[in-house]
Amino acid sequence: EKLSVLEPSNAYDFGQIINAVNATKDKAACADLLTITDPKKLPVLLSNKLEGEILLIFIQSLEHYVAGKDPGLAYQHLFYLSKAERFKVVLALLSKNEKEEVQKLFDLLSESQSNQYSLEDLESLKKLYEL
C-alpha cells in the first residue's frame, strides 16, 4: 500500500514522513514528497537529520520518478540537498556503489534539457557531490 504524502509544514512532520518512506523503501512516495516540497526548504526541513540512507532514497526517487518528468526540479533538489547540514559527512560515508547511483542521476540530468540549469551548473554541482 502506497503511503499518502501531504506537504510537511515543519521539520518534525518532514522527519516522520521520511522515516515512514525509509522504513518501507517507498521510492514513489518519496518522489511525491519531493514533488510537493519546495527544494529551497529542504535544508531547513531536514534539519540535522540527513543520513546516508535518506540521501540515497532521495537520489533513487529523483532518478526513477522525478528526473524524467521534471529535470529542473530534480536539479533544484540536488542543489539544496548539498546545502543541508551533515551533507559533507554523509557524502564521505557513501560506498562506491552508492556514489555510482548518484552519478547515474547526474548522467540522466545531463542528457535532459531544462531551462533551470546549464551543463556548467550541473558540472559545478557534481563537484559538490565529489563526482
OpenMM code with the backbone's topology and positions (N, CA, C; nanometers):
from openmm import Vec3, app, unit

residues = "GLU LYS LEU SER VAL LEU GLU PRO SER ASN ALA TYR ASP PHE GLY GLN ILE ILE ASN ALA VAL ASN ALA THR LYS ASP LYS ALA ALA CYS ALA ASP LEU LEU THR ILE THR ASP PRO LYS LYS LEU PRO VAL LEU LEU SER ASN LYS LEU GLU GLY GLU ILE LEU LEU ILE PHE ILE GLN SER LEU GLU HIS TYR VAL ALA GLY LYS ASP PRO GLY LEU ALA TYR GLN HIS LEU PHE TYR LEU SER LYS ALA GLU ARG PHE LYS VAL VAL LEU ALA LEU LEU SER LYS ASN GLU LYS GLU GLU VAL GLN LYS LEU PHE ASP LEU LEU SER GLU SER GLN SER ASN GLN TYR SER LEU GLU ASP LEU GLU SER LEU LYS LYS LEU TYR GLU LEU".split()
positions = [
    Vec3(0.0853, -0.1200, 0.0000),
    Vec3(0.0000, 0.0000, 0.0000),
    Vec3(0.0883, 0.1242, 0.0000),
    Vec3(0.0585, 0.2132, -0.0926),
    Vec3(0.1403, 0.3340, -0.1087),
    Vec3(0.1081, 0.4338, 0.0021),
    Vec3(0.2129, 0.4937, 0.0552),
    Vec3(0.1937, 0.5968, 0.1564),
    Vec3(0.1302, 0.7194, 0.0924),
    Vec3(0.0344, 0.7814, 0.1626),
    Vec3(-0.0155, 0.9081, 0.1089),
    Vec3(0.0650, 1.0192, 0.1746),
    Vec3(0.1088, 1.1124, 0.0938),
    Vec3(0.2018, 1.2142, 0.1388),
    Vec3(0.1382, 1.3525, 0.1302),
    Vec3(0.1386, 1.4213, 0.2421),
    Vec3(0.0913, 1.5600, 0.2453),
    Vec3(0.2118, 1.6494, 0.2659),
    Vec3(0.2014, 1.7737, 0.2201),
    Vec3(0.3146, 1.8643, 0.2341),
    Vec3(0.3459, 1.8866, 0.3823),
    Vec3(0.4694, 1.8585, 0.4228),
    Vec3(0.5053, 1.8779, 0.5632),
    Vec3(0.5198, 2.0263, 0.5950),
    Vec3(0.4703, 2.0668, 0.7120),
    Vec3(0.4767, 2.2089, 0.7457),
    Vec3(0.6000, 2.2410, 0.8296),
    Vec3(0.6628, 2.1376, 0.8864),
    Vec3(0.7809, 2.1635, 0.9697),
    Vec3(0.8772, 2.0450, 0.9661),
    Vec3(0.9921, 2.0632, 1.0275),
    Vec3(1.0969, 1.9610, 1.0246),
    Vec3(1.0503, 1.8311, 1.0906),
    Vec3(0.9700, 1.8429, 1.1952),
    Vec3(0.9214, 1.7228, 1.2649),
    Vec3(0.8335, 1.6385, 1.1717),
    Vec3(0.7359, 1.7040, 1.1066),
    Vec3(0.6470, 1.6323, 1.0131),
    Vec3(0.7273, 1.5695, 0.8994),
    Vec3(0.8207, 1.6478, 0.8478),
    Vec3(0.9041, 1.6007, 0.7372),
    Vec3(0.9812, 1.4757, 0.7819),
    Vec3(1.0379, 1.4823, 0.9006),
    Vec3(1.1128, 1.3689, 0.9565),
    Vec3(1.0273, 1.2444, 0.9705),
    Vec3(0.9015, 1.2631, 1.0158),
    Vec3(0.8096, 1.1498, 1.0313),
    Vec3(0.7830, 1.0834, 0.8967),
    Vec3(0.7591, 1.1657, 0.7942),
    Vec3(0.7311, 1.1121, 0.6602),
    Vec3(0.8547, 1.0407, 0.6061),
    Vec3(0.9718, 1.1035, 0.6241),
    Vec3(1.0967, 1.0427, 0.5769),
    Vec3(1.1184, 0.9071, 0.6438),
    Vec3(1.0927, 0.8991, 0.7740),
    Vec3(1.1103, 0.7721, 0.8451),
    Vec3(1.0183, 0.6644, 0.7898),
    Vec3(0.8938, 0.7018, 0.7621),
    Vec3(0.7971, 0.6071, 0.7063),
    Vec3(0.8394, 0.5620, 0.5666),
    Vec3(0.8811, 0.6585, 0.4850),
    Vec3(0.9257, 0.6303, 0.3486),
    Vec3(1.0485, 0.5387, 0.3509),
    Vec3(1.1399, 0.5689, 0.4414),
    Vec3(1.2642, 0.4943, 0.4518),
    Vec3(1.2401, 0.3526, 0.5021),
    Vec3(1.1475, 0.3372, 0.5979),
    Vec3(1.1171, 0.2057, 0.6546),
    Vec3(1.0616, 0.1126, 0.5472),
    Vec3(0.9820, 0.1686, 0.4553),
    Vec3(0.9194, 0.0862, 0.3517),
    Vec3(0.9969, 0.0919, 0.2198),
    Vec3(1.1005, 0.1766, 0.2157),
    Vec3(1.1778, 0.1984, 0.0915),
    Vec3(1.0841, 0.2342, -0.0237),
    Vec3(0.9823, 0.3140, 0.0068),
    Vec3(0.8804, 0.3523, -0.0921),
    Vec3(0.9291, 0.4725, -0.1735),
    Vec3(0.9960, 0.4423, -0.2844),
    Vec3(1.0545, 0.5494, -0.3668),
    Vec3(0.9481, 0.6361, -0.4334),
    Vec3(0.8330, 0.5760, -0.4652),
    Vec3(0.7248, 0.6534, -0.5281),
    Vec3(0.6703, 0.7563, -0.4295),
    Vec3(0.6510, 0.7149, -0.3041),
    Vec3(0.6024, 0.8087, -0.2013),
    Vec3(0.7071, 0.9160, -0.1745),
    Vec3(0.8335, 0.8764, -0.1759),
    Vec3(0.9421, 0.9726, -0.1560),
    Vec3(0.9420, 1.0748, -0.2703),
    Vec3(0.9192, 1.0270, -0.3915),
    Vec3(0.9121, 1.1167, -0.5078),
    Vec3(0.7948, 1.2139, -0.4926),
    Vec3(0.6809, 1.1636, -0.4421),
    Vec3(0.5654, 1.2510, -0.4164),
    Vec3(0.6036, 1.3595, -0.3170),
    Vec3(0.6726, 1.3180, -0.2104),
    Vec3(0.7159, 1.4126, -0.1074),
    Vec3(0.8067, 1.5199, -0.1678),
    Vec3(0.9029, 1.4769, -0.2491),
    Vec3(0.9960, 1.5724, -0.3093),
    Vec3(0.9270, 1.6623, -0.4121),
    Vec3(0.8227, 1.6101, -0.4750),
    Vec3(0.7498, 1.6886, -0.5743),
    Vec3(0.6686, 1.8003, -0.5090),
    Vec3(0.6135, 1.7729, -0.3904),
    Vec3(0.5316, 1.8763, -0.3249),
    Vec3(0.6120, 1.9637, -0.2286),
    Vec3(0.7374, 1.9296, -0.2054),
    Vec3(0.8209, 2.0076, -0.1140),
    Vec3(0.9050, 2.1078, -0.1928),
    Vec3(0.9006, 2.2319, -0.1522),
    Vec3(0.9828, 2.3354, -0.2153),
    Vec3(1.1292, 2.3028, -0.1882),
    Vec3(1.2086, 2.2824, -0.2952),
    Vec3(1.3504, 2.2460, -0.2754),
    Vec3(1.4252, 2.3428, -0.1826),
    Vec3(1.3890, 2.4708, -0.1866),
    Vec3(1.4573, 2.5706, -0.1022),
    Vec3(1.4395, 2.5422, 0.0462),
    Vec3(1.3294, 2.4731, 0.0799),
    Vec3(1.3004, 2.4431, 0.2208),
    Vec3(1.3734, 2.3178, 0.2700),
    Vec3(1.4320, 2.2431, 0.1775),
    Vec3(1.4920, 2.1137, 0.2128),
    Vec3(1.5938, 2.1207, 0.3275),
    Vec3(1.6905, 2.2129, 0.3224),
    Vec3(1.7885, 2.2169, 0.4328),
    Vec3(1.7238, 2.2396, 0.5698),
    Vec3(1.6203, 2.3233, 0.5738),
    Vec3(1.5519, 2.3520, 0.6999),
    Vec3(1.4694, 2.2309, 0.7448),
    Vec3(1.3976, 2.1704, 0.6496),
    Vec3(1.3133, 2.0553, 0.6833),
    Vec3(1.3966, 1.9349, 0.7265),
    Vec3(1.5116, 1.9174, 0.6649),
    Vec3(1.5988, 1.8055, 0.7027),
    Vec3(1.6640, 1.8307, 0.8377),
    Vec3(1.6800, 1.9589, 0.8706),
    Vec3(1.7469, 1.9967, 0.9950),
    Vec3(1.8817, 1.9240, 1.0005),
    Vec3(1.9106, 1.8557, 1.1102),
    Vec3(2.0390, 1.7844, 1.1194),
    Vec3(2.0189, 1.6341, 1.1045),
    Vec3(1.9116, 1.5956, 1.0357),
    Vec3(1.8719, 1.4543, 1.0285),
    Vec3(1.9180, 1.3813, 0.9021),
    Vec3(1.9989, 1.4462, 0.8199),
    Vec3(2.0402, 1.3798, 0.6963),
    Vec3(2.1286, 1.2594, 0.7273),
    Vec3(2.0920, 1.1447, 0.6702),
    Vec3(2.1685, 1.0200, 0.6855),
    Vec3(2.1946, 0.9639, 0.5467),
    Vec3(2.2874, 0.8710, 0.5384),
    Vec3(2.3217, 0.8083, 0.4107),
    Vec3(2.2026, 0.7453, 0.3412),
    Vec3(2.1229, 0.6695, 0.4195),
    Vec3(2.0101, 0.6011, 0.3537),
    Vec3(1.9020, 0.6989, 0.3092),
    Vec3(1.8912, 0.8118, 0.3777),
    Vec3(1.7953, 0.9150, 0.3355),
    Vec3(1.8441, 0.9807, 0.2064),
    Vec3(1.9725, 1.0150, 0.2035),
    Vec3(2.0294, 1.0730, 0.0815),
    Vec3(2.0072, 0.9774, -0.0357),
    Vec3(2.0303, 0.8494, -0.0113),
    Vec3(2.0184, 0.7503, -0.1170),
    Vec3(1.8757, 0.7347, -0.1683),
    Vec3(1.7785, 0.7298, -0.0770),
    Vec3(1.6394, 0.7141, -0.1239),
    Vec3(1.5943, 0.8406, -0.1971),
    Vec3(1.6448, 0.9575, -0.1566),
    Vec3(1.6170, 1.0812, -0.2309),
    Vec3(1.6725, 1.0692, -0.3728),
    Vec3(1.7987, 1.0286, -0.3826),
    Vec3(1.8656, 1.0156, -0.5126),
    Vec3(1.7896, 0.9174, -0.6015),
    Vec3(1.7540, 0.8007, -0.5459),
    Vec3(1.6846, 0.6982, -0.6247),
    Vec3(1.5459, 0.7450, -0.6678),
    Vec3(1.4766, 0.8143, -0.5783),
    Vec3(1.3427, 0.8644, -0.6116),
    Vec3(1.3506, 0.9702, -0.7209),
    Vec3(1.4493, 1.0591, -0.7081),
    Vec3(1.4679, 1.1620, -0.8112),
    Vec3(1.5027, 1.0969, -0.9447),
    Vec3(1.5888, 0.9953, -0.9387),
    Vec3(1.6324, 0.9281, -1.0610),
    Vec3(1.5164, 0.8550, -1.1294),
    Vec3(1.4390, 0.7792, -1.0523),
    Vec3(1.3373, 0.6917, -1.1113),
    Vec3(1.2027, 0.7590, -1.1373),
    Vec3(1.1707, 0.8636, -1.0610),
    Vec3(1.0360, 0.9208, -1.0719),
    Vec3(1.0315, 1.0680, -1.1107),
    Vec3(1.1360, 1.1441, -1.0780),
    Vec3(1.1259, 1.2889, -1.0963),
    Vec3(1.2041, 1.3387, -1.2181),
    Vec3(1.3284, 1.2941, -1.2337),
    Vec3(1.4172, 1.3491, -1.3372),
    Vec3(1.3591, 1.3387, -1.4784),
    Vec3(1.2920, 1.2284, -1.5087),
    Vec3(1.2340, 1.2088, -1.6416),
    Vec3(1.1239, 1.3090, -1.6723),
    Vec3(1.0432, 1.3391, -1.5697),
    Vec3(0.9298, 1.4305, -1.5886),
    Vec3(0.9704, 1.5761, -1.5717),
    Vec3(1.0563, 1.6008, -1.4715),
    Vec3(1.0908, 1.7387, -1.4381),
    Vec3(1.2380, 1.7481, -1.3951),
    Vec3(1.3289, 1.7469, -1.4938),
    Vec3(1.4719, 1.7508, -1.4603),
    Vec3(1.5108, 1.8760, -1.3812),
    Vec3(1.4408, 1.9865, -1.4056),
    Vec3(1.4687, 2.1105, -1.3321),
    Vec3(1.4441, 2.0945, -1.1832),
    Vec3(1.3338, 2.0269, -1.1486),
    Vec3(1.3012, 2.0033, -1.0076),
    Vec3(1.4057, 1.9106, -0.9442),
    Vec3(1.4451, 1.8077, -1.0175),
    Vec3(1.5468, 1.7149, -0.9659),
    Vec3(1.6768, 1.7904, -0.9392),
    Vec3(1.7135, 1.8778, -1.0323),
    Vec3(1.8354, 1.9580, -1.0149),
    Vec3(1.8249, 2.0451, -0.8890),
    Vec3(1.7110, 2.1136, -0.8744),
    Vec3(1.6898, 2.2017, -0.7586),
    Vec3(1.7048, 2.1242, -0.6278),
    Vec3(1.6473, 2.0040, -0.6233),
    Vec3(1.6582, 1.9223, -0.5020),
    Vec3(1.8034, 1.8838, -0.4738),
    Vec3(1.8757, 1.8453, -0.5783),
    Vec3(2.0182, 1.8115, -0.5600),
    Vec3(2.0953, 1.9319, -0.5090),
    Vec3(2.0639, 2.0482, -0.5652),
    Vec3(2.1330, 2.1705, -0.5271),
    Vec3(2.1097, 2.2020, -0.3789),
    Vec3(1.9834, 2.2016, -0.3366),
    Vec3(1.9533, 2.2378, -0.1969),
    Vec3(1.9911, 2.1274, -0.0982),
    Vec3(1.9901, 2.0026, -0.1461),
    Vec3(2.0370, 1.8914, -0.0634),
    Vec3(2.1835, 1.9126, -0.0244),
    Vec3(2.2597, 1.9691, -0.1183),
    Vec3(2.4023, 1.9915, -0.0922),
    Vec3(2.4248, 2.1013, 0.0121),
    Vec3(2.3193, 2.1768, 0.0438),
    Vec3(2.3277, 2.2839, 0.1447),
    Vec3(2.2852, 2.2346, 0.2832),
    Vec3(2.2358, 2.1112, 0.2884),
    Vec3(2.1842, 2.0584, 0.4152),
    Vec3(2.2969, 2.0317, 0.5143),
    Vec3(2.2631, 2.0452, 0.6407),
    Vec3(2.3548, 2.0117, 0.7485),
    Vec3(2.3936, 1.8645, 0.7339),
    Vec3(2.5155, 1.8309, 0.7647),
    Vec3(2.5665, 1.6924, 0.7600),
    Vec3(2.5888, 1.6407, 0.6173),
    Vec3(2.5645, 1.7222, 0.5148),
    Vec3(2.5790, 1.6747, 0.3768),
    Vec3(2.7183, 1.6181, 0.3504),
    Vec3(2.8217, 1.6941, 0.3874),
    Vec3(2.9603, 1.6508, 0.3613),
    Vec3(2.9928, 1.5216, 0.4343),
    Vec3(2.9442, 1.5104, 0.5574),
    Vec3(2.9686, 1.3908, 0.6385),
    Vec3(2.9049, 1.2687, 0.5719),
    Vec3(2.7776, 1.2850, 0.5357),
    Vec3(2.7026, 1.1752, 0.4737),
    Vec3(2.7682, 1.1342, 0.3420),
    Vec3(2.8081, 1.2331, 0.2643),
    Vec3(2.8719, 1.2087, 0.1356),
    Vec3(2.9998, 1.1266, 0.1524),
    Vec3(3.0766, 1.1617, 0.2539),
    Vec3(3.2045, 1.0938, 0.2790),
    Vec3(3.1843, 0.9465, 0.3139),
    Vec3(3.0671, 0.9126, 0.3648),
    Vec3(3.0410, 0.7754, 0.4082),
    Vec3(2.9744, 0.6881, 0.3020),
    Vec3(2.9445, 0.7467, 0.1855),
    Vec3(2.8810, 0.6673, 0.0792),
    Vec3(2.9784, 0.5638, 0.0236),
    Vec3(2.9246, 0.4468, -0.0069),
    Vec3(3.0064, 0.3414, -0.0681),
    Vec3(3.0264, 0.3722, -0.2168),
    Vec3(3.1119, 0.2947, -0.2805),
    Vec3(3.1377, 0.3121, -0.4237),
    Vec3(3.0071, 0.2931, -0.5034),
    Vec3(2.9300, 0.1914, -0.4693),
    Vec3(2.8031, 0.1653, -0.5391),
    Vec3(2.7038, 0.2787, -0.5200),
    Vec3(2.7003, 0.3333, -0.4000),
    Vec3(2.6087, 0.4443, -0.3721),
    Vec3(2.6491, 0.5688, -0.4511),
    Vec3(2.7797, 0.5914, -0.4604),
    Vec3(2.8282, 0.7053, -0.5417),
    Vec3(2.7909, 0.6857, -0.6885),
    Vec3(2.7953, 0.5606, -0.7357),
    Vec3(2.7570, 0.5313, -0.8746),
    Vec3(2.6100, 0.5642, -0.8983),
    Vec3(2.5280, 0.5417, -0.7963),
    Vec3(2.3849, 0.5748, -0.8034),
    Vec3(2.3672, 0.7262, -0.8220),
    Vec3(2.4449, 0.8033, -0.7472),
    Vec3(2.4407, 0.9494, -0.7579),
    Vec3(2.4867, 0.9910, -0.8980),
    Vec3(2.5924, 0.9278, -0.9463),
    Vec3(2.6452, 0.9565, -1.0802),
    Vec3(2.5387, 0.9315, -1.1875),
    Vec3(2.4607, 0.8234, -1.1706),
    Vec3(2.3550, 0.7899, -1.2671),
    Vec3(2.2530, 0.9025, -1.2785),
    Vec3(2.2170, 0.9599, -1.1639),
    Vec3(2.1214, 1.0703, -1.1651),
    Vec3(2.1801, 1.1908, -1.2386),
    Vec3(2.3072, 1.2208, -1.2125),
    Vec3(2.3718, 1.3321, -1.2828),
    Vec3(2.3784, 1.3055, -1.4336),
    Vec3(2.4057, 1.1803, -1.4721),
    Vec3(2.4091, 1.1445, -1.6149),
    Vec3(2.2727, 1.1699, -1.6789),
    Vec3(2.1699, 1.1279, -1.6077),
    Vec3(2.0329, 1.1462, -1.6558),
    Vec3(2.0031, 1.2951, -1.6758),
    Vec3(2.0445, 1.3767, -1.5782),
    Vec3(2.0180, 1.5207, -1.5866),
    Vec3(2.0984, 1.5869, -1.6974),
    Vec3(2.2197, 1.5349, -1.7247),
    Vec3(2.2988, 1.5975, -1.8313),
    Vec3(2.2430, 1.5621, -1.9690),
    Vec3(2.1676, 1.4499, -1.9767),
    Vec3(2.1035, 1.4134, -2.1042),
    Vec3(1.9722, 1.4897, -2.1234),
    Vec3(1.9163, 1.5406, -2.0151),
    Vec3(1.7887, 1.6123, -2.0228),
    Vec3(1.8136, 1.7609, -2.0429),
    Vec3(1.7167, 1.8265, -2.0981),
    Vec3(1.7270, 1.9710, -2.1154),
    Vec3(1.6326, 2.0387, -2.0168),
    Vec3(1.6801, 2.1437, -1.9549),
    Vec3(1.5937, 2.2216, -1.8666),
    Vec3(1.6419, 2.3653, -1.8683),
    Vec3(1.5475, 2.4584, -1.8585),
    Vec3(1.5882, 2.5981, -1.8523),
    Vec3(1.6299, 2.6356, -1.7095),
    Vec3(1.6224, 2.5385, -1.6177),
    Vec3(1.6572, 2.5673, -1.4779),
    Vec3(1.8054, 2.5459, -1.4476),
    Vec3(1.8754, 2.4832, -1.5392),
    Vec3(2.0193, 2.4643, -1.5172),
    Vec3(2.0910, 2.4480, -1.6506),
    Vec3(2.2183, 2.4869, -1.6500),
    Vec3(2.3016, 2.4668, -1.7686),
    Vec3(2.3946, 2.3486, -1.7387),
    Vec3(2.4659, 2.3025, -1.8400),
    Vec3(2.5619, 2.1935, -1.8169),
    Vec3(2.6725, 2.2382, -1.7215),
    Vec3(2.7055, 2.3690, -1.7258),
    Vec3(2.8069, 2.4232, -1.6328),
    Vec3(2.7562, 2.4156, -1.4884),
    Vec3(2.6282, 2.4509, -1.4708),
    Vec3(2.5671, 2.4413, -1.3369),
    Vec3(2.5771, 2.2972, -1.2861),
    Vec3(2.5451, 2.2058, -1.3756),
    Vec3(2.5464, 2.0641, -1.3402),
    Vec3(2.6872, 2.0185, -1.3027),
    Vec3(2.7854, 2.0635, -1.3810),
    Vec3(2.9254, 2.0279, -1.3523),
    Vec3(2.9701, 2.0801, -1.2161),
    Vec3(2.9339, 2.2049, -1.1836),
    Vec3(2.9778, 2.2572, -1.0540),
    Vec3(2.9039, 2.1874, -0.9387),
    Vec3(2.7790, 2.1462, -0.9624),
    Vec3(2.7069, 2.0715, -0.8594),
    Vec3(2.7697, 1.9330, -0.8403),
    Vec3(2.8119, 1.8725, -0.9514),
    Vec3(2.8779, 1.7419, -0.9427),
    Vec3(3.0019, 1.7491, -0.8533),
    Vec3(3.0731, 1.8607, -0.8600),
    Vec3(3.1916, 1.8782, -0.7746),
    Vec3(3.1539, 1.8783, -0.6267),
    Vec3(3.0398, 1.9410, -0.5952),
    Vec3(2.9932, 1.9403, -0.4567),
    Vec3(2.9623, 1.7987, -0.4095),
    Vec3(2.9184, 1.7149, -0.5043),
    Vec3(2.8901, 1.5741, -0.4730),
    Vec3(3.0158, 1.4875, -0.4878),
    Vec3(3.1283, 1.5539, -0.5088),
    Vec3(3.2585, 1.4876, -0.5194),
    Vec3(3.2607, 1.3785, -0.6262),
    Vec3(3.2007, 1.4092, -0.7408),
    Vec3(3.1989, 1.3120, -0.8520),
    Vec3(3.2961, 1.3560, -0.9602),
] * unit.nanometer
topology = app.Topology()
chain = topology.addChain("A")
for resn in residues:
    res = topology.addResidue(resn, chain)
    for name in ("N", "CA", "C"):
        topology.addAtom(name, app.Element.getBySymbol(name[0]), res)
